[in-house]
């Protein structure tokens, strides 16, 4: 199933704080290229990942059962 413009736009709004301006620009350009459908789906996938990752300190006290989320 191909991502709609509305879905991708919503995903970009969620992802924007996690990417640099250059990263966002490159992904946006890639969405208009030959592999556009693949990159649009990556926006949706990243949105889902961000929305489901634990909030800061939500894993406090869980020890080895805590879910580690990395941000670069």
Secondary structure as UniProt FT lines:
FT   HELIX           5..15
FT   HELIX           16..18
FT   HELIX           21..31
FT   TURN            34..35
FT   HELIX           36..52
FT   TURN            56..61
FT   HELIX           63..65
//
